[in-house]
Amino acid sequence: MNFVTLIGFIAGSITMFSFLPQVIKIVKTKSAHDVSIEMALLVLTGAVLWTSYGFLIHSLPVIIANVVNFIFVFVMVILKFKYK
């Protein structure tokens, strides 16, 4: 693994786990009142586009980071509607 790919994996890891604390908080409190659905939908759209871009440029760090990011935010959106 070269240095550039390593930086990509590190950056992607930080980004993909950025929504995990929010998901954990929603599950613990059973409240998603403060979650902006507009923000979540924008992040989901961005993750789909970034994943597509990752496939087009054959970048595993971009693909993995954005698929995981999509999953966490998608769960957050589901919980937003569940605890509405």
N, CA, C and O atoms as a Maestro MAE file, in Angstrom:
{
 s_m_m2io_version
 :::
 2.0.0
}

f_m_ct {
 s_m_title
 :::
 protein
 m_atom[336] {
  # First column is atom index #
  i_m_mmod_type
  r_m_x_coord
  r_m_y_coord
  r_m_z_coord
  i_m_residue_number
  s_m_chain_name
  s_m_pdb_residue_name
  s_m_pdb_atom_name
  i_m_atomic_number
  :::
  1 25 0.868 -1.171 0.000 1 A "MET " " N  " 7
  2 3 0.000 0.000 0.000 1 A "MET " " CA " 6
  3 2 0.913 1.233 0.000 1 A "MET " " C  " 6
  4 15 1.835 1.348 0.808 1 A "MET " " O  " 8
  5 25 0.628 2.139 -0.925 2 A "ASN " " N  " 7
  6 3 1.461 3.347 -0.986 2 A "ASN " " CA " 6
  7 2 0.930 4.417 -0.028 2 A "ASN " " C  " 6
  8 15 -0.161 4.291 0.528 2 A "ASN " " O  " 8
  9 25 1.721 5.456 0.147 3 A "PHE " " N  " 7
  10 3 1.421 6.530 1.104 3 A "PHE " " CA " 6
  11 2 0.105 7.242 0.772 3 A "PHE " " C  " 6
  12 15 -0.675 7.556 1.671 3 A "PHE " " O  " 8
  13 25 -0.137 7.492 -0.498 4 A "VAL " " N  " 7
  14 3 -1.366 8.192 -0.913 4 A "VAL " " CA " 6
  15 2 -2.595 7.356 -0.560 4 A "VAL " " C  " 6
  16 15 -3.585 7.893 -0.063 4 A "VAL " " O  " 8
  17 25 -2.542 6.062 -0.811 5 A "THR " " N  " 7
  18 3 -3.667 5.180 -0.473 5 A "THR " " CA " 6
  19 2 -3.861 5.126 1.039 5 A "THR " " C  " 6
  20 15 -4.995 5.117 1.519 5 A "THR " " O  " 8
  21 25 -2.775 5.091 1.785 6 A "LEU " " N  " 7
  22 3 -2.863 5.085 3.249 6 A "LEU " " CA " 6
  23 2 -3.548 6.352 3.769 6 A "LEU " " C  " 6
  24 15 -4.411 6.280 4.643 6 A "LEU " " O  " 8
  25 25 -3.163 7.496 3.233 7 A "ILE " " N  " 7
  26 3 -3.816 8.762 3.611 7 A "ILE " " CA " 6
  27 2 -5.308 8.691 3.277 7 A "ILE " " C  " 6
  28 15 -6.144 9.142 4.060 7 A "ILE " " O  " 8
  29 25 -5.639 8.127 2.121 8 A "GLY " " N  " 7
  30 3 -7.044 7.971 1.735 8 A "GLY " " CA " 6
  31 2 -7.820 7.109 2.715 8 A "GLY " " C  " 6
  32 15 -8.945 7.443 3.086 8 A "GLY " " O  " 8
  33 25 -7.220 5.998 3.138 9 A "PHE " " N  " 7
  34 3 -7.893 5.129 4.102 9 A "PHE " " CA " 6
  35 2 -8.051 5.802 5.463 9 A "PHE " " C  " 6
  36 15 -9.087 5.651 6.112 9 A "PHE " " O  " 8
  37 25 -7.038 6.541 5.898 10 A "ILE " " N  " 7
  38 3 -7.139 7.248 7.185 10 A "ILE " " CA " 6
  39 2 -8.223 8.322 7.121 10 A "ILE " " C  " 6
  40 15 -9.070 8.407 8.011 10 A "ILE " " O  " 8
  41 25 -8.198 9.133 6.079 11 A "ALA " " N  " 7
  42 3 -9.215 10.188 5.924 11 A "ALA " " CA " 6
  43 2 -10.606 9.580 5.800 11 A "ALA " " C  " 6
  44 15 -11.562 10.067 6.405 11 A "ALA " " O  " 8
  45 25 -10.710 8.529 5.023 12 A "GLY " " N  " 7
  46 3 -12.001 7.858 4.852 12 A "GLY " " CA " 6
  47 2 -12.522 7.269 6.144 12 A "GLY " " C  " 6
  48 15 -13.721 7.327 6.415 12 A "GLY " " O  " 8
  49 25 -11.631 6.701 6.950 13 A "SER " " N  " 7
  50 3 -12.043 6.120 8.231 13 A "SER " " CA " 6
  51 2 -12.610 7.185 9.159 13 A "SER " " C  " 6
  52 15 -13.640 6.978 9.801 13 A "SER " " O  " 8
  53 25 -11.933 8.322 9.225 14 A "ILE " " N  " 7
  54 3 -12.420 9.415 10.071 14 A "ILE " " CA " 6
  55 2 -13.780 9.895 9.584 14 A "ILE " " C  " 6
  56 15 -14.692 10.110 10.383 14 A "ILE " " O  " 8
  57 25 -13.910 10.059 8.289 15 A "THR " " N  " 7
  58 3 -15.171 10.538 7.709 15 A "THR " " CA " 6
  59 2 -16.296 9.523 7.894 15 A "THR " " C  " 6
  60 15 -17.414 9.885 8.261 15 A "THR " " O  " 8
  61 25 -15.994 8.259 7.639 16 A "MET " " N  " 7
  62 3 -17.079 7.270 7.674 16 A "MET " " CA " 6
  63 2 -17.595 7.029 9.080 16 A "MET " " C  " 6
  64 15 -18.745 6.621 9.243 16 A "MET " " O  " 8
  65 25 -16.789 7.266 10.095 17 A "PHE " " N  " 7
  66 3 -17.266 7.074 11.454 17 A "PHE " " CA " 6
  67 2 -17.759 8.363 12.097 17 A "PHE " " C  " 6
  68 15 -18.091 8.368 13.282 17 A "PHE " " O  " 8
  69 25 -17.814 9.445 11.346 18 A "SER " " N  " 7
  70 3 -18.222 10.733 11.918 18 A "SER " " CA " 6
  71 2 -19.691 10.749 12.356 18 A "SER " " C  " 6
  72 15 -20.051 11.504 13.259 18 A "SER " " O  " 8
  73 25 -20.527 9.944 11.742 19 A "PHE " " N  " 7
  74 3 -21.944 9.923 12.116 19 A "PHE " " CA " 6
  75 2 -22.263 8.852 13.148 19 A "PHE " " C  " 6
  76 15 -23.380 8.813 13.665 19 A "PHE " " O  " 8
  77 25 -21.312 7.986 13.458 20 A "LEU " " N  " 7
  78 3 -21.555 6.919 14.432 20 A "LEU " " CA " 6
  79 2 -21.955 7.459 15.810 20 A "LEU " " C  " 6
  80 15 -22.895 6.925 16.400 20 A "LEU " " O  " 8
  81 25 -21.293 8.487 16.355 21 A "PRO " " N  " 7
  82 3 -21.741 9.006 17.660 21 A "PRO " " CA " 6
  83 2 -23.189 9.501 17.640 21 A "PRO " " C  " 6
  84 15 -23.912 9.340 18.623 21 A "PRO " " O  " 8
  85 25 -23.606 10.094 16.542 22 A "GLN " " N  " 7
  86 3 -24.992 10.574 16.437 22 A "GLN " " CA " 6
  87 2 -25.957 9.402 16.424 22 A "GLN " " C  " 6
  88 15 -26.990 9.445 17.092 22 A "GLN " " O  " 8
  89 25 -25.637 8.355 15.674 23 A "VAL " " N  " 7
  90 3 -26.493 7.168 15.624 23 A "VAL " " CA " 6
  91 2 -26.583 6.535 17.013 23 A "VAL " " C  " 6
  92 15 -27.669 6.145 17.442 23 A "VAL " " O  " 8
  93 25 -25.470 6.431 17.708 24 A "ILE " " N  " 7
  94 3 -25.470 5.859 19.061 24 A "ILE " " CA " 6
  95 2 -26.327 6.702 19.999 24 A "ILE " " C  " 6
  96 15 -27.093 6.159 20.795 24 A "ILE " " O  " 8
  97 25 -26.206 8.017 19.912 25 A "LYS " " N  " 7
  98 3 -27.008 8.905 20.766 25 A "LYS " " CA " 6
  99 2 -28.501 8.742 20.484 25 A "LYS " " C  " 6
  100 15 -29.309 8.716 21.413 25 A "LYS " " O  " 8
  101 25 -28.867 8.634 19.213 26 A "ILE " " N  " 7
  102 3 -30.281 8.459 18.855 26 A "ILE " " CA " 6
  103 2 -30.807 7.154 19.432 26 A "ILE " " C  " 6
  104 15 -31.910 7.116 19.978 26 A "ILE " " O  " 8
  105 25 -30.030 6.088 19.316 27 A "VAL " " N  " 7
  106 3 -30.457 4.782 19.835 27 A "VAL " " CA " 6
  107 2 -30.600 4.837 21.354 27 A "VAL " " C  " 6
  108 15 -31.579 4.322 21.896 27 A "VAL " " O  " 8
  109 25 -29.643 5.453 22.051 28 A "LYS " " N  " 7
  110 3 -29.687 5.525 23.520 28 A "LYS " " CA " 6
  111 2 -30.850 6.375 24.024 28 A "LYS " " C  " 6
  112 15 -31.547 5.988 24.962 28 A "LYS " " O  " 8
  113 25 -31.058 7.534 23.398 29 A "THR " " N  " 7
  114 3 -32.091 8.452 23.885 29 A "THR " " CA " 6
  115 2 -33.456 8.195 23.254 29 A "THR " " C  " 6
  116 15 -34.471 8.716 23.716 29 A "THR " " O  " 8
  117 25 -33.470 7.397 22.207 30 A "LYS " " N  " 7
  118 3 -34.695 7.141 21.431 30 A "LYS " " CA " 6
  119 2 -35.337 8.447 20.967 30 A "LYS " " C  " 6
  120 15 -36.559 8.596 20.946 30 A "LYS " " O  " 8
  121 25 -34.476 9.378 20.599 31 A "SER " " N  " 7
  122 3 -34.938 10.671 20.106 31 A "SER " " CA " 6
  123 2 -34.018 11.149 18.983 31 A "SER " " C  " 6
  124 15 -32.794 11.140 19.110 31 A "SER " " O  " 8
  125 25 -34.637 11.562 17.892 32 A "ALA " " N  " 7
  126 3 -33.888 12.112 16.768 32 A "ALA " " CA " 6
  127 2 -34.411 13.507 16.437 32 A "ALA " " C  " 6
  128 15 -34.308 13.982 15.306 32 A "ALA " " O  " 8
  129 25 -34.972 14.141 17.452 33 A "HIS " " N  " 7
  130 3 -35.599 15.447 17.269 33 A "HIS " " CA " 6
  131 2 -34.641 16.481 16.671 33 A "HIS " " C  " 6
  132 15 -35.040 17.275 15.819 33 A "HIS " " O  " 8
  133 25 -33.395 16.473 17.107 34 A "ASP " " N  " 7
  134 3 -32.441 17.487 16.663 34 A "ASP " " CA " 6
  135 2 -31.750 17.159 15.347 34 A "ASP " " C  " 6
  136 15 -30.943 17.954 14.865 34 A "ASP " " O  " 8
  137 25 -32.046 16.014 14.758 35 A "VAL " " N  " 7
  138 3 -31.415 15.628 13.503 35 A "VAL " " CA " 6
  139 2 -32.131 16.324 12.343 35 A "VAL " " C  " 6
  140 15 -33.353 16.245 12.212 35 A "VAL " " O  " 8
  141 25 -31.359 16.994 11.521 36 A "SER " " N  " 7
  142 3 -31.915 17.663 10.348 36 A "SER " " CA " 6
  143 2 -32.054 16.657 9.211 36 A "SER " " C  " 6
  144 15 -31.058 16.121 8.725 36 A "SER " " O  " 8
  145 25 -33.280 16.405 8.792 37 A "ILE " " N  " 7
  146 3 -33.523 15.461 7.703 37 A "ILE " " CA " 6
  147 2 -32.930 15.987 6.396 37 A "ILE " " C  " 6
  148 15 -32.464 15.208 5.564 37 A "ILE " " O  " 8
  149 25 -32.948 17.301 6.220 38 A "GLU " " N  " 7
  150 3 -32.375 17.889 5.001 38 A "GLU " " CA " 6
  151 2 -30.868 17.627 4.933 38 A "GLU " " C  " 6
  152 15 -30.338 17.268 3.882 38 A "GLU " " O  " 8
  153 25 -30.192 17.809 6.057 39 A "MET " " N  " 7
  154 3 -28.756 17.542 6.098 39 A "MET " " CA " 6
  155 2 -28.477 16.073 5.810 39 A "MET " " C  " 6
  156 15 -27.578 15.748 5.034 39 A "MET " " O  " 8
  157 25 -29.243 15.192 6.432 40 A "ALA " " N  " 7
  158 3 -29.043 13.765 6.243 40 A "ALA " " CA " 6
  159 2 -29.256 13.365 4.779 40 A "ALA " " C  " 6
  160 15 -28.494 12.562 4.239 40 A "ALA " " O  " 8
  161 25 -30.277 13.914 4.145 41 A "LEU " " N  " 7
  162 3 -30.534 13.592 2.735 41 A "LEU " " CA " 6
  163 2 -29.427 14.126 1.829 41 A "LEU " " C  " 6
  164 15 -29.066 13.486 0.841 41 A "LEU " " O  " 8
  165 25 -28.895 15.286 2.162 42 A "LEU " " N  " 7
  166 3 -27.762 15.815 1.393 42 A "LEU " " CA " 6
  167 2 -26.529 14.924 1.548 42 A "LEU " " C  " 6
  168 15 -25.822 14.665 0.574 42 A "LEU " " O  " 8
  169 25 -26.273 14.459 2.762 43 A "VAL " " N  " 7
  170 3 -25.124 13.574 2.990 43 A "VAL " " CA " 6
  171 2 -25.325 12.250 2.250 43 A "VAL " " C  " 6
  172 15 -24.383 11.722 1.659 43 A "VAL " " O  " 8
  173 25 -26.539 11.714 2.280 44 A "LEU " " N  " 7
  174 3 -26.819 10.476 1.546 44 A "LEU " " CA " 6
  175 2 -26.568 10.658 0.052 44 A "LEU " " C  " 6
  176 15 -25.953 9.805 -0.587 44 A "LEU " " O  " 8
  177 25 -27.039 11.757 -0.492 45 A "THR " " N  " 7
  178 3 -26.823 12.046 -1.917 45 A "THR " " CA " 6
  179 2 -25.333 12.180 -2.214 45 A "THR " " C  " 6
  180 15 -24.835 11.629 -3.196 45 A "THR " " O  " 8
  181 25 -24.636 12.908 -1.367 46 A "GLY " " N  " 7
  182 3 -23.198 13.062 -1.544 46 A "GLY " " CA " 6
  183 2 -22.465 11.731 -1.468 46 A "GLY " " C  " 6
  184 15 -21.540 11.487 -2.242 46 A "GLY " " O  " 8
  185 25 -22.870 10.867 -0.542 47 A "ALA " " N  " 7
  186 3 -22.223 9.563 -0.397 47 A "ALA " " CA " 6
  187 2 -22.428 8.707 -1.643 47 A "ALA " " C  " 6
  188 15 -21.511 8.009 -2.077 47 A "ALA " " O  " 8
  189 25 -23.621 8.757 -2.216 48 A "VAL " " N  " 7
  190 3 -23.881 8.008 -3.450 48 A "VAL " " CA " 6
  191 2 -22.996 8.536 -4.581 48 A "VAL " " C  " 6
  192 15 -22.410 7.762 -5.338 48 A "VAL " " O  " 8
  193 25 -22.911 9.849 -4.684 49 A "LEU " " N  " 7
  194 3 -22.086 10.441 -5.736 49 A "LEU " " CA " 6
  195 2 -20.601 10.150 -5.515 49 A "LEU " " C  " 6
  196 15 -19.885 9.831 -6.463 49 A "LEU " " O  " 8
  197 25 -20.138 10.259 -4.271 50 A "TRP " " N  " 7
  198 3 -18.735 9.948 -3.977 50 A "TRP " " CA " 6
  199 2 -18.427 8.484 -4.257 50 A "TRP " " C  " 6
  200 15 -17.353 8.164 -4.765 50 A "TRP " " O  " 8
  201 25 -19.359 7.591 -3.930 51 A "THR " " N  " 7
  202 3 -19.160 6.166 -4.212 51 A "THR " " CA " 6
  203 2 -19.058 5.936 -5.714 51 A "THR " " C  " 6
  204 15 -18.188 5.199 -6.178 51 A "THR " " O  " 8
  205 25 -19.942 6.564 -6.465 52 A "SER " " N  " 7
  206 3 -19.892 6.462 -7.929 52 A "SER " " CA " 6
  207 2 -18.550 6.960 -8.450 52 A "SER " " C  " 6
  208 15 -17.934 6.329 -9.309 52 A "SER " " O  " 8
  209 25 -18.112 8.080 -7.930 53 A "TYR " " N  " 7
  210 3 -16.817 8.646 -8.306 53 A "TYR " " CA " 6
  211 2 -15.687 7.674 -7.963 53 A "TYR " " C  " 6
  212 15 -14.766 7.475 -8.756 53 A "TYR " " O  " 8
  213 25 -15.765 7.080 -6.793 54 A "GLY " " N  " 7
  214 3 -14.756 6.103 -6.386 54 A "GLY " " CA " 6
  215 2 -14.655 4.938 -7.352 54 A "GLY " " C  " 6
  216 15 -13.556 4.488 -7.676 54 A "GLY " " O  " 8
  217 25 -15.808 4.443 -7.818 55 A "PHE " " N  " 7
  218 3 -15.798 3.365 -8.802 55 A "PHE " " CA " 6
  219 2 -15.204 3.841 -10.130 55 A "PHE " " C  " 6
  220 15 -14.440 3.117 -10.770 55 A "PHE " " O  " 8
  221 25 -15.554 5.045 -10.533 56 A "LEU " " N  " 7
  222 3 -15.047 5.578 -11.805 56 A "LEU " " CA " 6
  223 2 -13.532 5.754 -11.804 56 A "LEU " " C  " 6
  224 15 -12.885 5.548 -12.831 56 A "LEU " " O  " 8
  225 25 -12.956 6.135 -10.652 57 A "ILE " " N  " 7
  226 3 -11.508 6.331 -10.594 57 A "ILE " " CA " 6
  227 2 -10.796 5.133 -9.954 57 A "ILE " " C  " 6
  228 15 -9.587 5.175 -9.731 57 A "ILE " " O  " 8
  229 25 -11.543 4.076 -9.663 58 A "HIS " " N  " 7
  230 3 -10.992 2.851 -9.084 58 A "HIS " " CA " 6
  231 2 -10.252 3.128 -7.771 58 A "HIS " " C  " 6
  232 15 -9.111 2.704 -7.587 58 A "HIS " " O  " 8
  233 25 -10.929 3.854 -6.854 59 A "SER " " N  " 7
  234 3 -10.324 4.208 -5.574 59 A "SER " " CA " 6
  235 2 -11.046 3.497 -4.436 59 A "SER " " C  " 6
  236 15 -12.137 3.896 -4.029 59 A "SER " " O  " 8
  237 25 -10.423 2.443 -3.932 60 A "LEU " " N  " 7
  238 3 -11.013 1.674 -2.843 60 A "LEU " " CA " 6
  239 2 -11.259 2.506 -1.589 60 A "LEU " " C  " 6
  240 15 -12.310 2.344 -0.970 60 A "LEU " " O  " 8
  241 25 -10.341 3.394 -1.179 61 A "PRO " " N  " 7
  242 3 -10.626 4.212 0.005 61 A "PRO " " CA " 6
  243 2 -11.886 5.069 -0.150 61 A "PRO " " C  " 6
  244 15 -12.665 5.193 0.795 61 A "PRO " " O  " 8
  245 25 -12.089 5.650 -1.312 62 A "VAL " " N  " 7
  246 3 -13.273 6.486 -1.547 62 A "VAL " " CA " 6
  247 2 -14.530 5.625 -1.524 62 A "VAL " " C  " 6
  248 15 -15.542 6.022 -0.946 62 A "VAL " " O  " 8
  249 25 -14.475 4.464 -2.142 63 A "ILE " " N  " 7
  250 3 -15.640 3.577 -2.194 63 A "ILE " " CA " 6
  251 2 -16.030 3.108 -0.795 63 A "ILE " " C  " 6
  252 15 -17.183 3.250 -0.388 63 A "ILE " " O  " 8
  253 25 -15.076 2.553 -0.065 64 A "ILE " " N  " 7
  254 3 -15.367 1.999 1.262 64 A "ILE " " CA " 6
  255 2 -15.872 3.079 2.213 64 A "ILE " " C  " 6
  256 15 -16.879 2.888 2.894 64 A "ILE " " O  " 8
  257 25 -15.177 4.209 2.261 65 A "ALA " " N  " 7
  258 3 -15.565 5.281 3.187 65 A "ALA " " CA " 6
  259 2 -16.983 5.748 2.927 65 A "ALA " " C  " 6
  260 15 -17.731 6.002 3.871 65 A "ALA " " O  " 8
  261 25 -17.360 5.864 1.685 66 A "ASN " " N  " 7
  262 3 -18.674 6.412 1.380 66 A "ASN " " CA " 6
  263 2 -19.790 5.390 1.460 66 A "ASN " " C  " 6
  264 15 -20.933 5.758 1.732 66 A "ASN " " O  " 8
  265 25 -19.500 4.129 1.233 67 A "VAL " " N  " 7
  266 3 -20.515 3.097 1.448 67 A "VAL " " CA " 6
  267 2 -20.837 3.002 2.943 67 A "VAL " " C  " 6
  268 15 -22.006 2.940 3.323 67 A "VAL " " O  " 8
  269 25 -19.810 2.990 3.782 68 A "VAL " " N  " 7
  270 3 -20.039 2.927 5.234 68 A "VAL " " CA " 6
  271 2 -20.734 4.196 5.718 68 A "VAL " " C  " 6
  272 15 -21.654 4.130 6.534 68 A "VAL " " O  " 8
  273 25 -20.300 5.340 5.219 69 A "ASN " " N  " 7
  274 3 -20.936 6.608 5.575 69 A "ASN " " CA " 6
  275 2 -22.415 6.580 5.195 69 A "ASN " " C  " 6
  276 15 -23.265 7.002 5.980 69 A "ASN " " O  " 8
  277 25 -22.722 6.091 4.008 70 A "PHE " " N  " 7
  278 3 -24.111 5.981 3.556 70 A "PHE " " CA " 6
  279 2 -24.915 5.114 4.525 70 A "PHE " " C  " 6
  280 15 -26.034 5.468 4.898 70 A "PHE " " O  " 8
  281 25 -24.346 3.987 4.928 71 A "ILE " " N  " 7
  282 3 -25.061 3.072 5.828 71 A "ILE " " CA " 6
  283 2 -25.387 3.752 7.155 71 A "ILE " " C  " 6
  284 15 -26.520 3.676 7.631 71 A "ILE " " O  " 8
  285 25 -24.389 4.422 7.757 72 A "PHE " " N  " 7
  286 3 -24.629 5.095 9.045 72 A "PHE " " CA " 6
  287 2 -25.687 6.184 8.920 72 A "PHE " " C  " 6
  288 15 -26.571 6.286 9.771 72 A "PHE " " O  " 8
  289 25 -25.611 6.988 7.884 73 A "VAL " " N  " 7
  290 3 -26.577 8.078 7.720 73 A "VAL " " CA " 6
  291 2 -27.948 7.518 7.366 73 A "VAL " " C  " 6
  292 15 -28.962 8.055 7.812 73 A "VAL " " O  " 8
  293 25 -28.000 6.456 6.575 74 A "PHE " " N  " 7
  294 3 -29.274 5.821 6.243 74 A "PHE " " CA " 6
  295 2 -29.951 5.301 7.509 74 A "PHE " " C  " 6
  296 15 -31.160 5.462 7.679 74 A "PHE " " O  " 8
  297 25 -29.178 4.680 8.393 75 A "VAL " " N  " 7
  298 3 -29.721 4.214 9.683 75 A "VAL " " CA " 6
  299 2 -30.234 5.406 10.475 75 A "VAL " " C  " 6
  300 15 -31.296 5.331 11.094 75 A "VAL " " O  " 8
  301 25 -29.490 6.503 10.460 76 A "MET " " N  " 7
  302 3 -29.909 7.699 11.180 76 A "MET " " CA " 6
  303 2 -31.247 8.219 10.632 76 A "MET " " C  " 6
  304 15 -32.105 8.640 11.407 76 A "MET " " O  " 8
  305 25 -31.427 8.193 9.329 77 A "VAL " " N  " 7
  306 3 -32.689 8.646 8.723 77 A "VAL " " CA " 6
  307 2 -33.829 7.714 9.122 77 A "VAL " " C  " 6
  308 15 -34.921 8.178 9.451 77 A "VAL " " O  " 8
  309 25 -33.588 6.422 9.097 78 A "ILE " " N  " 7
  310 3 -34.618 5.464 9.519 78 A "ILE " " CA " 6
  311 2 -35.011 5.723 10.977 78 A "ILE " " C  " 6
  312 15 -36.194 5.726 11.317 78 A "ILE " " O  " 8
  313 25 -34.006 5.940 11.836 79 A "LEU " " N  " 7
  314 3 -34.294 6.218 13.250 79 A "LEU " " CA " 6
  315 2 -35.013 7.551 13.420 79 A "LEU " " C  " 6
  316 15 -35.828 7.704 14.330 79 A "LEU " " O  " 8
  317 25 -34.723 8.499 12.568 80 A "LYS " " N  " 7
  318 3 -35.413 9.794 12.613 80 A "LYS " " CA " 6
  319 2 -36.911 9.590 12.431 80 A "LYS " " C  " 6
  320 15 -37.720 10.169 13.156 80 A "LYS " " O  " 8
  321 25 -37.269 8.767 11.463 81 A "PHE " " N  " 7
  322 3 -38.701 8.502 11.220 81 A "PHE " " CA " 6
  323 2 -39.301 7.581 12.277 81 A "PHE " " C  " 6
  324 15 -40.472 7.718 12.632 81 A "PHE " " O  " 8
  325 25 -38.506 6.649 12.777 82 A "LYS " " N  " 7
  326 3 -39.001 5.720 13.798 82 A "LYS " " CA " 6
  327 2 -39.338 6.456 15.091 82 A "LYS " " C  " 6
  328 15 -40.365 6.182 15.711 82 A "LYS " " O  " 8
  329 25 -38.483 7.386 15.499 83 A "TYR " " N  " 7
  330 3 -38.679 8.079 16.778 83 A "TYR " " CA " 6
  331 2 -39.358 9.438 16.609 83 A "TYR " " C  " 6
  332 15 -39.281 10.283 17.500 83 A "TYR " " O  " 8
  333 25 -40.010 9.647 15.489 84 A "LYS " " N  " 7
  334 3 -40.689 10.911 15.224 84 A "LYS " " CA " 6
  335 2 -41.870 11.104 16.130 84 A "LYS " " C  " 6
  336 15 -42.557 12.122 16.040 84 A "LYS " " O  " 8
  :::
 }
 m_bond[335] {
  # First column is bond index #
  i_m_from
  i_m_to
  i_m_order
  :::
  1 1 2 1
  2 2 3 1
  3 3 4 2
  4 3 5 1
  5 5 6 1
  6 6 7 1
  7 7 8 2
  8 7 9 1
  9 9 10 1
  10 10 11 1
  11 11 12 2
  12 11 13 1
  13 13 14 1
  14 14 15 1
  15 15 16 2
  16 15 17 1
  17 17 18 1
  18 18 19 1
  19 19 20 2
  20 19 21 1
  21 21 22 1
  22 22 23 1
  23 23 24 2
  24 23 25 1
  25 25 26 1
  26 26 27 1
  27 27 28 2
  28 27 29 1
  29 29 30 1
  30 30 31 1
  31 31 32 2
  32 31 33 1
  33 33 34 1
  34 34 35 1
  35 35 36 2
  36 35 37 1
  37 37 38 1
  38 38 39 1
  39 39 40 2
  40 39 41 1
  41 41 42 1
  42 42 43 1
  43 43 44 2
  44 43 45 1
  45 45 46 1
  46 46 47 1
  47 47 48 2
  48 47 49 1
  49 49 50 1
  50 50 51 1
  51 51 52 2
  52 51 53 1
  53 53 54 1
  54 54 55 1
  55 55 56 2
  56 55 57 1
  57 57 58 1
  58 58 59 1
  59 59 60 2
  60 59 61 1
  61 61 62 1
  62 62 63 1
  63 63 64 2
  64 63 65 1
  65 65 66 1
  66 66 67 1
  67 67 68 2
  68 67 69 1
  69 69 70 1
  70 70 71 1
  71 71 72 2
  72 71 73 1
  73 73 74 1
  74 74 75 1
  75 75 76 2
  76 75 77 1
  77 77 78 1
  78 78 79 1
  79 79 80 2
  80 79 81 1
  81 81 82 1
  82 82 83 1
  83 83 84 2
  84 83 85 1
  85 85 86 1
  86 86 87 1
  87 87 88 2
  88 87 89 1
  89 89 90 1
  90 90 91 1
  91 91 92 2
  92 91 93 1
  93 93 94 1
  94 94 95 1
  95 95 96 2
  96 95 97 1
  97 97 98 1
  98 98 99 1
  99 99 100 2
  100 99 101 1
  101 101 102 1
  102 102 103 1
  103 103 104 2
  104 103 105 1
  105 105 106 1
  106 106 107 1
  107 107 108 2
  108 107 109 1
  109 109 110 1
  110 110 111 1
  111 111 112 2
  112 111 113 1
  113 113 114 1
  114 114 115 1
  115 115 116 2
  116 115 117 1
  117 117 118 1
  118 118 119 1
  119 119 120 2
  120 119 121 1
  121 121 122 1
  122 122 123 1
  123 123 124 2
  124 123 125 1
  125 125 126 1
  126 126 127 1
  127 127 128 2
  128 127 129 1
  129 129 130 1
  130 130 131 1
  131 131 132 2
  132 131 133 1
  133 133 134 1
  134 134 135 1
  135 135 136 2
  136 135 137 1
  137 137 138 1
  138 138 139 1
  139 139 140 2
  140 139 141 1
  141 141 142 1
  142 142 143 1
  143 143 144 2
  144 143 145 1
  145 145 146 1
  146 146 147 1
  147 147 148 2
  148 147 149 1
  149 149 150 1
  150 150 151 1
  151 151 152 2
  152 151 153 1
  153 153 154 1
  154 154 155 1
  155 155 156 2
  156 155 157 1
  157 157 158 1
  158 158 159 1
  159 159 160 2
  160 159 161 1
  161 161 162 1
  162 162 163 1
  163 163 164 2
  164 163 165 1
  165 165 166 1
  166 166 167 1
  167 167 168 2
  168 167 169 1
  169 169 170 1
  170 170 171 1
  171 171 172 2
  172 171 173 1
  173 173 174 1
  174 174 175 1
  175 175 176 2
  176 175 177 1
  177 177 178 1
  178 178 179 1
  179 179 180 2
  180 179 181 1
  181 181 182 1
  182 182 183 1
  183 183 184 2
  184 183 185 1
  185 185 186 1
  186 186 187 1
  187 187 188 2
  188 187 189 1
  189 189 190 1
  190 190 191 1
  191 191 192 2
  192 191 193 1
  193 193 194 1
  194 194 195 1
  195 195 196 2
  196 195 197 1
  197 197 198 1
  198 198 199 1
  199 199 200 2
  200 199 201 1
  201 201 202 1
  202 202 203 1
  203 203 204 2
  204 203 205 1
  205 205 206 1
  206 206 207 1
  207 207 208 2
  208 207 209 1
  209 209 210 1
  210 210 211 1
  211 211 212 2
  212 211 213 1
  213 213 214 1
  214 214 215 1
  215 215 216 2
  216 215 217 1
  217 217 218 1
  218 218 219 1
  219 219 220 2
  220 219 221 1
  221 221 222 1
  222 222 223 1
  223 223 224 2
  224 223 225 1
  225 225 226 1
  226 226 227 1
  227 227 228 2
  228 227 229 1
  229 229 230 1
  230 230 231 1
  231 231 232 2
  232 231 233 1
  233 233 234 1
  234 234 235 1
  235 235 236 2
  236 235 237 1
  237 237 238 1
  238 238 239 1
  239 239 240 2
  240 239 241 1
  241 241 242 1
  242 242 243 1
  243 243 244 2
  244 243 245 1
  245 245 246 1
  246 246 247 1
  247 247 248 2
  248 247 249 1
  249 249 250 1
  250 250 251 1
  251 251 252 2
  252 251 253 1
  253 253 254 1
  254 254 255 1
  255 255 256 2
  256 255 257 1
  257 257 258 1
  258 258 259 1
  259 259 260 2
  260 259 261 1
  261 261 262 1
  262 262 263 1
  263 263 264 2
  264 263 265 1
  265 265 266 1
  266 266 267 1
  267 267 268 2
  268 267 269 1
  269 269 270 1
  270 270 271 1
  271 271 272 2
  272 271 273 1
  273 273 274 1
  274 274 275 1
  275 275 276 2
  276 275 277 1
  277 277 278 1
  278 278 279 1
  279 279 280 2
  280 279 281 1
  281 281 282 1
  282 282 283 1
  283 283 284 2
  284 283 285 1
  285 285 286 1
  286 286 287 1
  287 287 288 2
  288 287 289 1
  289 289 290 1
  290 290 291 1
  291 291 292 2
  292 291 293 1
  293 293 294 1
  294 294 295 1
  295 295 296 2
  296 295 297 1
  297 297 298 1
  298 298 299 1
  299 299 300 2
  300 299 301 1
  301 301 302 1
  302 302 303 1
  303 303 304 2
  304 303 305 1
  305 305 306 1
  306 306 307 1
  307 307 308 2
  308 307 309 1
  309 309 310 1
  310 310 311 1
  311 311 312 2
  312 311 313 1
  313 313 314 1
  314 314 315 1
  315 315 316 2
  316 315 317 1
  317 317 318 1
  318 318 319 1
  319 319 320 2
  320 319 321 1
  321 321 322 1
  322 322 323 1
  323 323 324 2
  324 323 325 1
  325 325 326 1
  326 326 327 1
  327 327 328 2
  328 327 329 1
  329 329 330 1
  330 330 331 1
  331 331 332 2
  332 331 333 1
  333 333 334 1
  334 334 335 1
  335 335 336 2
  :::
 }
}
